[in-house]
């Protein structure tokens, strides 16, 4: 089982004058450069034939737009949205959701698209069982985890790639 | 301070009939494919302008040949050899060697070329202070560590890239 953690691309800055900062943050969209870099990353993954059976995305606009580019580039036939991939999300709750799915889906390459510091914290939990804030995940970057079998569980992953976008594009 | 740990490229297999297995292992050279992939990795690093002030290599032929390709591609003006980068080498002893160098060399991008499982163990020691065998470093792959200042010390690094060669070439 391979799990890929994808950070959304470069997005517009938060509006410091927003009356509702949370709604403003949720609505931040990718910049032109952010969109272009995510497209280049997606093109490179397609060229390497690195595809997913499913991408689950944070519902926030910048993550959803990032995922939409991956879908448009045919890197995954399936897209789902999970609130646990929001910045306020929780790995243990997401794992409960994931484990509650019907078996037999045969997913061996799953991608999650979300935010920092969540994704690198999730990676450290899945690899080492604790958060140490030692992984640097750039916008548009990807963490690749490998599990010994088809179960995603805390403390059981190996890290096989940590890709800043400049190495992919 | 950035430290890059580079694993040698694909080499010929050990000779199971060798009378002196250690000498045989030390003499194993890169295969044609191994040489080609290392050249492609070096070309990509040059294109990204990711260069080093110094590469220190294991004296074993396959590592030395890998380093020679990096030097030929002008990724570093300086080459040194350290026995601590052999498979029998030791991070603490290498750190003692490194710390004993005259100050003022102003090295901010250092590369070490060696072997597994040593390099991924060294990376985990420098990042987390312990070896967990959770990093997968392919032949021709690169681990990139970032230190908060100009000192390389155990437990003080962040991991900013883990690059299987297929993502670089």
Interface residues (C-beta under 8 A of the other chain):
Chain A: X44 X48 X127 X128 X132 X134 X135 X136 X146 X157 X158 X159 X160 X161 X162 X163 X164 X166 X167 X168
Chain B: X44 X48 X127 X128 X132 X134 X135 X136 X146 X157 X158 X159 X160 X161 X162 X163 X164 X166 X167 X168
